[in-house]
Amino acid sequence: MEAASGRCEYRKVCLFLGGVVKSTPPIFFGVMSSFQHYLVSAGVFLLLAGTASIDAAPSGFVQGHLKIISPKEVELADETPSRATAENYAEYPLIILSRDGKKEIARVTADENGNYRVGLPPGDYVLDVQGRSRGHVRATPQPFTVASNQTVHVDMNIDTGIR
């Protein structure tokens, strides 16, 4: 910029502040313009994302009881019959699969009384036992549907094959 002539070079923007000439490259305004554009875009995105989560359907629940079945009670060395315990339930985690059975959605272990409860988004699912497909336990997969703010009850009986 040439201060004496009052002319600015074509690549700079001149600001006259009380007799003082200050030059600012145009890239500065381009960067600020881009920054404001991205800031506004981010704000709109966050607003829309917040609205979508508010409109999402509330989850529902599946709950039930896991019963471990053995056709014949197993007698232990001290001649007392075996019982299902919390440790037994932990050996047979339940899995919740997509309706087609291809995707695992959740996994749950029954409590010391054999009860379980899981929150799920509304949809169609299948309750199964981990390891059933490899033949370790016998159980029938249980299809069920979860609705918003509803609880569906699904019990699972498994045969450990212990004779």
Buried (B, 14 or more C-beta within 10 A) or exposed (E): BEEEEEEBEEEBBBEEEEEEBEEEEEEEEEEEEEEEEEEEEEEEEEEEEEEEEEEEEEBBBBBBBBEBBBEEEEEEEEEEEEEBEEEBBEBBBBBBBEBEBEEEBBEBBBEEEBEBEBEBEBBEBBBBBBBBEEEBBEBEBBEBEBBEEEEBEBBBBBBBEEE
